[in-house]
Amino acid sequence: MTHVRHIRRRAVTGTAALLAALLVALLPLPATTSPAEAAAGSAVTVTGRKGPYDDFSKLKVTVHQTEQLRGQGVQITWTGGRPTQDGFTYDYLQIMQCWGDDPGGPSREQCQFGAQGNGGQGGNWTALRQIGAGAADPAEKEYVGNGSGESYVPFRPADGGPRTTGSRDWTYFSSIDSNEEPYAVTHADGTGEFTFQMQSGQEASQLGCGEPVKRSGRTGPRPCWLVVVPRGGHDVDGGTGSNHRLETSPLTTSNWAQRLVVPLHFQPVGNTCPADRAERRVTGSELVTEAISSWQSTLCAGAGSAKFAFSQSGEASARDTLARPAPGSPHLAFTVDPLLPPQEGTAGSAVHAPVAVSGLVVGFFVEMPDSGRLASMKLTPRLLAKMLTSSYQKDVVSRSRTAPEHIKDNPLSLFHDEEFKQLNPAFRDWVPYLAPSSIMVQLESSDTTAMLWKWLRSDTEARQFLAGTPDPWGAKVNPYFKELHLDTDTGVDDFPKADPTRTTVTVGEESLEYGTTEIAPYVQDMHEGALRTRRGNNGSTTTAAAGVPV
């Protein structure tokens, strides 16, 4: 799978990677749940302890928000760690989310971890719920040889469902949707930072965080746990691992004994409105999805208030719903562009009112060698135009393949673009070793997409590039996009993938044909795009056989 292979590449090169990028629009959280306020009131710091082979007693890990959580990113920082060695071989943190009602913390069976795996000996992929891989743990007694002779820790879901039956049983989570972090990097100064994707019961029903549960005679949202397992320079038997690489699971007894545990408290999941509240249907822009969710409990509070049932849709569809109302259809919609004046055959009129302010951003995740996560980078409208028009070689064909004639003189990727490197000098020394994933965009037409193209047309350099004028270094727009007249067409409100190039890859008896939609598949919406960016998995399908990159 693409994501597994990408982790292996990080391990081999010892360099960091831009895992993915996307266009995404953000709506600020209401002031009552701002990240700054939440962090100030609920940050928790835990301290490591000395182990049999490695001393973690100087390690201090801070989770910057532990209350009023929902499906969101939470900042985790730490000090006092040993710097991670090149290739993610040892000295790193492994982070996971767990459920469990025991006040002492979760058991190993209650933790969502093990879907991503590692390279293992000889490059063979090993699931990290498998505790029989790598060095043998002399302290492990409970899960040795269970199942069909495989030593692994089964996962047990919060809803009482059956345990998993093997280390690669993806009934409840897989590399596509697990939020685990197997290799959190510690920098040369002993510090580190990571944005962990918390999952409520809506995103991970197997954890059930925030779902109603009866505890001590009262029903309330289920609490959960964040577990951090520090890994040092020795494996469970005191050795340094095969080829100086740790291969054992954090779930094996000796590693699990070093865990740091932080309680997490989630907002209630599901319908928090009383059942007798009248429903008011609402539709429209994705930009308000998070806002409506966070406002819901207040909106339905008090006698006579309504329950707002929001359905996310394209703004054009929302405008049409208001212009041509039908029995039971929503009479409230959120859009960016206004509803046009009533036309013949339409009914009624709309009252417009401002609700929220948002903006467009390019989201990315980059870990720089030795210095950690990159906080910002500089882009120009022309650089964004290049990404959106498949004008880099890697957007059309895999790096290991020869670029087609129509883009062979263009840079391999954003990181190899001289325009980008002049704006971001930090990329000069390590760009040749990697290339970022292609930009991720949503399939559905939207006002925000139209706004972006309008912005690109308003910039002289970007507009000229879209029209076919080369940049100062000779890069040209992909000619298939030039034919779309994106420099002048004011009606564009989607992200076309116009390059028809198809590449066939054959490995043994397995063959696969792929193009731009397989290299960078559309995402369902901007929420999914943001999540995939953080996971470093854009869903690319360019592999002809398991474990063989193309």
Wavefront OBJ file of the C-alpha trace (Angstrom):
o trace
v 0.000 0.000 0.000
v 1.146 3.537 -0.689
v 1.238 4.710 2.914
v 3.193 1.685 4.140
v 5.721 2.142 1.380
v 6.048 5.825 2.240
v 6.902 5.057 5.843
v 9.559 2.633 4.635
v 11.049 5.316 2.412
v 11.326 7.636 5.388
v 13.146 4.890 7.250
v 15.582 4.177 4.442
v 16.559 7.717 3.527
v 16.545 9.259 6.965
v 15.059 12.383 5.453
v 11.662 13.914 6.049
v 8.885 14.214 3.527
v 6.036 16.410 2.476
v 3.418 13.740 2.930
v 0.597 15.502 1.115
v -0.871 18.865 0.292
v -4.341 20.094 -0.434
v -6.527 23.060 -0.945
v -8.737 23.544 2.062
v -10.947 26.281 3.462
v -10.985 26.880 7.182
v -13.661 28.362 9.394
v -12.466 29.618 12.797
v -13.845 27.840 15.843
v -16.302 29.737 18.018
v -14.561 31.719 20.732
v -16.008 29.427 23.397
v -13.928 26.519 22.105
v -10.849 28.269 20.771
v -7.708 26.108 20.796
v -5.850 28.683 22.907
v -8.476 28.673 25.654
v -8.845 24.910 25.563
v -5.079 24.434 25.799
v -4.720 26.873 28.683
v -7.377 25.136 30.712
v -6.767 21.461 30.034
v -3.130 20.838 29.077
v -1.635 17.797 30.805
v 2.064 16.923 31.174
v 3.300 13.418 32.014
v 6.851 12.265 32.771
v 8.668 9.120 31.724
v 10.631 6.789 33.969
v 13.752 4.695 33.946
v 13.493 1.373 32.151
v 15.644 -1.756 32.295
v 17.776 -0.662 29.321
v 16.902 3.000 28.604
v 16.247 5.953 30.910
v 13.160 8.011 29.996
v 13.015 9.879 33.320
v 13.869 13.226 31.688
v 11.140 12.854 29.066
v 8.176 15.193 29.602
v 5.226 14.957 27.218
v 2.510 17.640 27.127
v -0.911 17.104 25.549
v -2.176 20.630 25.013
v -5.909 19.910 25.103
v -7.643 17.119 27.012
v -11.146 18.566 27.579
v -14.078 19.341 25.244
v -12.506 17.267 22.499
v -14.118 16.265 19.219
v -12.716 14.944 15.945
v -9.801 17.382 15.756
v -6.051 17.834 15.829
v -4.373 18.279 19.219
v -0.849 19.545 19.711
v 1.560 17.224 21.552
v 5.028 18.484 22.498
v 7.874 16.956 24.486
v 11.285 17.714 25.953
v 14.084 15.592 27.379
v 14.068 12.903 24.719
v 17.005 11.359 22.910
v 17.307 12.490 19.262
v 15.754 10.129 16.732
v 18.402 8.348 14.694
v 18.552 8.482 10.901
v 16.091 6.146 9.271
v 13.700 6.103 12.269
v 15.774 3.209 13.564
v 15.376 3.977 17.291
v 14.742 6.782 19.832
v 11.238 7.925 18.892
v 7.735 8.024 20.377
v 4.765 5.848 19.434
v 1.369 7.440 20.051
v -2.098 5.926 20.052
v -5.680 6.596 21.140
v -7.434 4.078 23.365
v -10.780 3.537 25.051
v -11.368 2.103 28.501
v -13.393 2.783 31.657
v -10.747 1.692 34.145
v -9.477 4.839 35.960
v -5.974 3.373 35.862
v -5.883 3.490 32.071
v -6.564 1.238 29.101
v -5.397 -2.292 28.421
v -3.423 -3.222 25.329
v -6.541 -4.677 23.724
v -8.278 -1.296 23.914
v -5.706 0.662 21.888
v -5.956 1.547 18.221
v -2.494 0.726 16.940
v -0.738 -1.663 14.596
v -2.272 -0.914 11.206
v 0.696 0.859 9.667
v 3.460 -1.611 10.418
v 7.186 -1.337 9.761
v 9.699 -2.600 7.251
v 10.803 -5.576 9.280
v 13.773 -7.756 8.483
v 14.590 -7.952 4.799
v 11.915 -5.354 4.013
v 9.024 -7.679 4.876
v 6.080 -5.701 6.183
v 5.201 -6.438 9.823
v 1.983 -5.438 11.560
v 2.748 -3.679 14.832
v 0.102 -5.598 16.778
v 2.299 -8.626 16.156
v 4.416 -9.080 19.270
v 6.237 -12.139 17.976
v 8.219 -10.159 15.400
v 11.772 -8.988 16.041
v 13.421 -9.650 19.387
v 11.618 -12.022 21.767
v 10.249 -10.336 24.903
v 11.116 -12.473 27.955
v 8.364 -10.697 29.920
v 5.580 -11.525 27.461
v 3.347 -14.319 28.736
v -0.219 -13.421 27.777
v -0.320 -13.360 23.980
v 2.313 -15.879 22.927
v 1.172 -18.192 20.133
v -2.502 -17.224 20.309
v -4.720 -17.586 17.282
v -3.221 -19.848 14.637
v 0.251 -19.849 16.140
v 0.735 -16.091 15.716
v 1.708 -13.957 18.712
v -0.317 -10.756 18.596
v -2.435 -8.477 20.769
v -6.077 -8.601 19.624
v -8.098 -5.394 19.461
v -11.357 -5.291 21.421
v -13.898 -2.620 20.371
v -15.763 -0.385 22.795
v -19.194 -1.628 21.735
v -18.529 -5.172 22.957
v -17.958 -6.664 19.523
v -15.629 -9.619 18.927
v -11.879 -9.297 19.207
v -9.768 -9.287 16.074
v -8.412 -12.669 15.019
v -4.942 -11.750 13.740
v -2.389 -8.952 13.543
v -3.689 -8.008 10.092
v -7.395 -8.224 10.854
v -8.646 -4.796 9.727
v -12.259 -5.253 10.826
v -12.209 -2.108 12.957
v -9.370 0.046 11.593
v -6.631 -0.085 8.952
v -3.825 2.092 7.602
v -6.480 4.148 5.813
v -8.303 5.339 8.929
v -6.122 4.635 11.972
v -4.815 7.747 13.748
v -1.802 5.991 15.267
v 1.675 7.501 15.000
v 4.448 4.861 14.956
v 7.390 7.247 14.470
v 7.120 10.608 16.262
v 10.510 12.273 15.824
v 12.653 13.812 18.572
v 14.954 16.576 17.334
v 18.640 17.107 18.054
v 17.841 19.291 21.100
v 15.638 16.615 22.683
v 12.344 18.314 21.810
v 9.554 17.261 19.517
v 6.085 18.220 18.393
v 3.221 16.409 16.741
v -0.388 17.196 15.877
v -2.385 14.111 16.804
v -5.728 13.507 15.103
v -8.211 12.794 17.888
v -11.164 10.628 16.856
v -14.554 10.828 18.502
v -17.157 8.091 18.233
v -18.287 9.639 14.959
v -14.913 9.015 13.314
v -14.073 5.775 15.166
v -17.050 3.897 16.569
v -14.691 1.145 17.730
v -13.296 3.636 20.274
v -16.637 5.241 21.099
v -15.092 8.398 22.566
v -17.845 10.832 23.553
v -20.668 8.346 23.039
v -23.152 8.031 25.915
v -22.150 5.462 28.522
v -23.443 4.788 32.026
v -20.797 5.227 34.716
v -21.355 5.469 38.480
v -25.095 5.533 37.943
v -24.991 8.462 35.537
v -24.971 8.607 31.752
v -22.364 10.807 30.121
v -19.890 10.907 27.231
v -17.359 8.079 27.253
v -13.831 9.261 28.185
v -10.810 7.921 26.344
v -7.028 7.860 26.647
v -3.910 8.970 24.853
v -1.031 6.537 25.290
v 2.590 7.404 24.465
v 5.191 4.624 24.389
v 8.761 5.974 24.286
v 11.259 3.852 22.395
v 14.947 4.046 23.193
v 18.116 2.541 21.781
v 17.504 -1.038 22.937
v 14.917 -3.634 22.127
v 13.043 -5.780 24.662
v 15.926 -8.248 25.028
v 18.550 -5.539 25.573
v 19.845 -5.690 22.015
v 19.832 -2.805 19.566
v 17.591 -4.469 17.024
v 18.328 -6.017 13.643
v 20.680 -3.693 11.758
v 20.235 -1.168 14.581
v 16.503 -0.998 13.922
v 13.819 -1.611 16.539
v 11.224 -4.016 15.201
v 9.136 -4.966 18.224
v 5.649 -3.649 18.894
v 4.967 -1.055 21.603
v 2.217 -3.448 22.737
v 4.605 -6.137 23.902
v 4.852 -6.306 27.711
v 8.281 -4.713 28.237
v 7.607 -1.776 25.925
v 4.068 -1.321 27.277
v 5.481 -1.012 30.804
v 7.094 2.317 29.811
v 3.830 3.867 28.577
v 2.674 7.388 29.511
v -1.103 7.716 29.843
v -3.240 10.872 29.550
v -7.057 10.896 30.084
v -9.156 12.499 27.346
v -12.641 13.973 27.712
v -14.822 14.402 24.637
v -17.873 16.468 23.833
v -21.046 14.374 23.586
v -21.315 12.526 20.294
v -24.529 12.282 18.353
v -27.793 14.132 18.715
v -27.625 16.214 21.879
v -31.040 17.811 21.355
v -34.098 16.483 23.182
v -36.169 14.144 21.042
v -39.239 16.386 21.235
v -37.531 19.339 19.517
v -38.904 20.311 16.135
v -36.408 19.778 13.315
v -35.305 22.623 11.083
v -33.451 21.432 7.995
v -30.392 23.398 6.877
v -28.077 22.868 3.897
v -25.075 24.386 2.193
v -21.372 25.081 2.311
v -18.864 22.772 3.921
v -17.273 25.845 5.493
v -19.901 25.841 8.239
v -19.987 22.110 8.990
v -17.750 22.341 12.048
v -19.429 25.523 13.246
v -22.941 24.051 13.101
v -21.733 20.954 14.970
v -20.209 23.034 17.751
v -23.245 25.316 17.981
v -25.789 22.489 18.067
v -26.111 22.052 21.838
v -26.741 25.783 22.348
v -29.072 26.070 19.367
v -31.401 23.417 20.767
v -31.266 24.593 24.388
v -34.331 26.140 25.991
v -38.036 25.599 25.557
v -39.418 26.059 22.083
v -36.035 25.985 20.351
v -35.469 23.966 17.187
v -33.117 21.148 16.275
v -31.006 22.218 13.281
v -30.311 19.263 10.992
v -27.484 20.318 8.668
v -26.703 18.533 5.390
v -23.493 19.539 3.655
v -23.852 20.224 -0.061
v -22.447 22.306 -2.891
v -23.470 25.939 -2.756
v -25.069 25.791 -6.213
v -27.342 23.005 -5.003
v -28.169 24.993 -1.875
v -29.103 28.053 -3.918
v -31.303 25.949 -6.181
v -33.042 24.474 -3.125
v -33.942 27.942 -1.901
v -34.935 29.198 -5.345
v -37.216 26.212 -6.017
v -38.562 25.214 -2.614
v -40.447 21.950 -2.242
v -42.440 20.541 0.665
v -40.009 19.532 3.402
v -36.959 21.079 1.739
v -34.569 23.306 3.728
v -35.442 26.987 3.948
v -32.053 28.019 5.319
v -28.801 27.637 3.395
v -25.191 28.716 3.756
v -23.352 29.886 0.638
v -20.392 32.043 -0.306
v -21.955 33.664 -3.379
v -25.448 35.144 -2.952
v -28.674 33.789 -4.349
v -29.519 35.436 -7.656
v -32.721 37.501 -7.917
v -35.826 35.362 -8.499
v -36.188 34.217 -12.095
v -39.254 33.094 -13.987
v -40.411 29.757 -12.655
v -38.899 30.257 -9.231
v -40.639 31.186 -6.019
v -39.993 33.599 -3.197
v -36.918 35.586 -2.340
v -34.026 35.161 0.059
v -32.753 37.334 2.868
v -28.976 37.365 3.071
v -27.093 37.713 6.351
v -23.399 37.256 7.234
v -22.706 34.249 9.453
v -18.967 33.562 9.504
v -15.650 34.629 8.021
v -13.286 32.064 6.518
v -10.404 31.888 4.095
v -8.600 29.613 1.665
v -5.310 28.000 2.616
v -2.946 25.371 1.269
v -2.482 22.757 3.970
v 0.723 20.718 4.174
v 2.754 18.514 6.483
v 6.529 18.663 6.240
v 9.210 17.383 8.593
v 12.578 18.966 7.933
v 15.788 17.062 8.690
v 17.036 17.871 12.201
v 14.650 20.793 12.704
v 11.274 19.086 12.777
v 7.905 20.110 11.443
v 7.839 23.026 9.039
v 5.495 25.746 10.290
v 5.190 27.756 7.076
v 6.317 27.939 3.475
v 6.070 30.554 0.764
v 3.969 30.007 -2.340
v 3.022 32.236 -5.241
v -0.198 32.135 -7.283
v 1.843 30.755 -10.172
v 3.175 27.884 -8.056
v -0.377 27.000 -7.038
v -1.435 27.195 -10.680
v 1.288 24.665 -11.529
v 0.044 22.247 -8.878
v -3.587 22.546 -9.964
v -2.794 21.918 -13.634
v -0.691 18.727 -13.265
v 2.300 20.647 -14.610
v 4.905 18.729 -12.586
v 6.181 15.410 -13.906
v 5.213 13.551 -10.738
v 1.592 14.660 -11.144
v 1.326 12.652 -14.376
v 3.677 9.706 -13.948
v 5.421 8.028 -11.042
v 8.928 9.241 -10.264
v 10.494 5.963 -11.389
v 8.970 6.302 -14.872
v 9.999 8.476 -17.813
v 7.923 11.629 -18.060
v 5.770 12.016 -21.175
v 6.964 14.397 -23.857
v 4.520 17.208 -23.095
v 5.912 17.829 -19.564
v 9.393 16.290 -19.711
v 11.104 19.703 -19.448
v 9.120 20.731 -16.351
v 10.363 20.162 -12.786
v 9.793 16.788 -11.167
v 7.746 18.319 -8.345
v 7.088 21.463 -6.333
v 10.232 20.845 -4.285
v 12.329 20.658 -7.463
v 10.900 23.871 -8.899
v 13.491 26.676 -8.976
v 10.780 29.250 -8.295
v 9.834 27.419 -5.093
v 13.450 26.901 -4.009
v 14.264 30.597 -4.400
v 11.350 31.435 -2.096
v 12.180 28.617 0.352
v 15.990 28.227 0.589
v 15.688 25.537 3.280
v 14.620 23.082 0.572
v 17.713 23.455 -1.590
v 19.917 20.821 0.054
v 17.474 17.940 0.366
v 14.964 18.403 -2.432
v 16.591 15.894 -4.849
v 15.895 13.021 -2.452
v 12.131 13.228 -2.398
v 9.044 14.687 -3.956
v 5.767 15.658 -2.316
v 2.493 13.964 -3.041
v 0.359 15.751 -5.610
v -2.070 18.323 -4.336
v -5.404 16.933 -3.143
v -8.632 18.629 -4.187
v -12.324 17.867 -3.827
v -14.467 16.639 -6.700
v -17.643 18.649 -6.121
v -18.065 22.115 -7.600
v -18.137 24.912 -5.058
v -18.061 28.664 -4.569
v -14.679 28.396 -2.869
v -13.197 26.678 -5.923
v -14.561 29.390 -8.204
v -13.075 31.975 -5.830
v -9.657 30.359 -6.109
v -9.634 30.391 -9.903
v -10.777 34.021 -9.817
v -7.827 34.812 -7.548
v -5.392 33.081 -9.902
v -6.782 34.984 -12.887
v -6.313 38.241 -10.979
v -2.557 37.613 -10.689
v -0.622 38.524 -13.837
v 2.041 35.800 -13.554
v -0.454 33.043 -12.748
v -2.837 34.128 -15.494
v -0.046 34.239 -18.068
v 1.167 30.793 -16.988
v -2.354 29.366 -17.404
v -2.447 30.947 -20.870
v 0.786 29.183 -21.879
v 3.569 31.655 -21.048
v 6.577 29.809 -19.532
v 7.928 30.856 -16.156
v 11.455 32.394 -16.081
v 12.983 28.907 -15.711
v 11.147 27.422 -18.690
v 8.323 25.492 -16.985
v 5.077 25.544 -18.985
v 1.487 24.745 -18.146
v 0.422 21.204 -18.991
v -0.951 21.704 -22.537
v -4.117 19.742 -21.780
v -5.030 22.423 -19.254
v -4.116 25.253 -21.612
v -6.929 24.003 -23.838
v -9.422 24.692 -21.017
v -8.732 28.450 -21.127
v -8.505 28.674 -17.352
v -6.946 32.118 -17.754
v -10.197 33.578 -19.145
v -13.062 31.203 -18.307
v -14.964 32.832 -15.430
v -17.325 29.894 -15.028
v -14.814 27.364 -13.670
v -15.937 26.114 -10.243
v -14.256 22.701 -10.091
v -10.775 21.172 -10.300
v -10.392 19.416 -13.659
v -7.923 16.562 -14.152
v -7.509 17.043 -17.856
v -4.330 15.105 -18.641
v -5.372 11.771 -20.237
v -1.932 10.101 -19.908
v -2.178 6.460 -18.825
v 0.780 4.378 -17.675
v 0.765 0.583 -17.596
v 2.953 -1.198 -15.078
v 3.531 -4.950 -15.104
v 5.224 -6.871 -12.301
v 5.258 -10.595 -12.919
v 1.722 -11.510 -13.873
v 0.221 -8.423 -12.223
v -0.572 -5.345 -14.338
v -1.954 -1.967 -13.422
v -2.878 1.094 -15.466
v -2.927 4.455 -13.789
v -3.284 8.155 -14.560
v -3.624 11.450 -12.730
v -6.769 10.379 -10.864
v -4.934 7.353 -9.469
v -1.796 9.338 -8.590
v -3.892 11.943 -6.762
v -7.495 10.776 -6.332
v -10.185 13.322 -5.610
v -11.222 13.606 -1.978
v -14.856 13.595 -0.953
v -14.592 17.027 0.641
v -12.092 19.361 2.263
v -12.473 17.617 5.625
v -11.298 14.344 4.107
v -8.498 16.142 2.310
v -7.250 17.695 5.545
v -7.358 14.335 7.296
v -5.477 12.587 4.494
v -2.857 15.321 4.534
v -2.196 14.735 8.211
v -2.036 10.959 7.704
v 0.253 11.245 4.703
v -2.008 9.042 2.614
v -3.702 10.545 -0.428
v -5.179 7.222 -1.527
v -2.834 6.841 -4.491
v -3.150 3.516 -6.332
v -0.008 3.127 -8.431
v 1.216 -0.266 -7.251
v 1.089 -3.334 -9.447
v 1.979 -5.823 -6.714
v 2.054 -5.626 -2.919
v 5.210 -3.929 -1.665
v 6.499 -3.060 -5.165
v 6.607 0.693 -5.835
v 5.968 1.905 -9.354
l 1 2 3 4 5 6 7 8 9 10 11 12 13 14 15 16 17 18 19 20 21 22 23 24 25 26 27 28 29 30 31 32 33 34 35 36 37 38 39 40 41 42 43 44 45 46 47 48 49 50 51 52 53 54 55 56 57 58 59 60 61 62 63 64 65 66 67 68 69 70 71 72 73 74 75 76 77 78 79 80 81 82 83 84 85 86 87 88 89 90 91 92 93 94 95 96 97 98 99 100 101 102 103 104 105 106 107 108 109 110 111 112 113 114 115 116 117 118 119 120 121 122 123 124 125 126 127 128 129 130 131 132 133 134 135 136 137 138 139 140 141 142 143 144 145 146 147 148 149 150 151 152 153 154 155 156 157 158 159 160 161 162 163 164 165 166 167 168 169 170 171 172 173 174 175 176 177 178 179 180 181 182 183 184 185 186 187 188 189 190 191 192 193 194 195 196 197 198 199 200 201 202 203 204 205 206 207 208 209 210 211 212 213 214 215 216 217 218 219 220 221 222 223 224 225 226 227 228 229 230 231 232 233 234 235 236 237 238 239 240 241 242 243 244 245 246 247 248 249 250 251 252 253 254 255 256 257 258 259 260 261 262 263 264 265 266 267 268 269 270 271 272 273 274 275 276 277 278 279 280 281 282 283 284 285 286 287 288 289 290 291 292 293 294 295 296 297 298 299 300 301 302 303 304 305 306 307 308 309 310 311 312 313 314 315 316 317 318 319 320 321 322 323 324 325 326 327 328 329 330 331 332 333 334 335 336 337 338 339 340 341 342 343 344 345 346 347 348 349 350 351 352 353 354 355 356 357 358 359 360 361 362 363 364 365 366 367 368 369 370 371 372 373 374 375 376 377 378 379 380 381 382 383 384 385 386 387 388 389 390 391 392 393 394 395 396 397 398 399 400 401 402 403 404 405 406 407 408 409 410 411 412 413 414 415 416 417 418 419 420 421 422 423 424 425 426 427 428 429 430 431 432 433 434 435 436 437 438 439 440 441 442 443 444 445 446 447 448 449 450 451 452 453 454 455 456 457 458 459 460 461 462 463 464 465 466 467 468 469 470 471 472 473 474 475 476 477 478 479 480 481 482 483 484 485 486 487 488 489 490 491 492 493 494 495 496 497 498 499 500 501 502 503 504 505 506 507 508 509 510 511 512 513 514 515 516 517 518 519 520 521 522 523 524 525 526 527 528 529 530 531 532 533 534 535 536 537 538 539 540 541 542 543 544 545 546 547 548 549 550
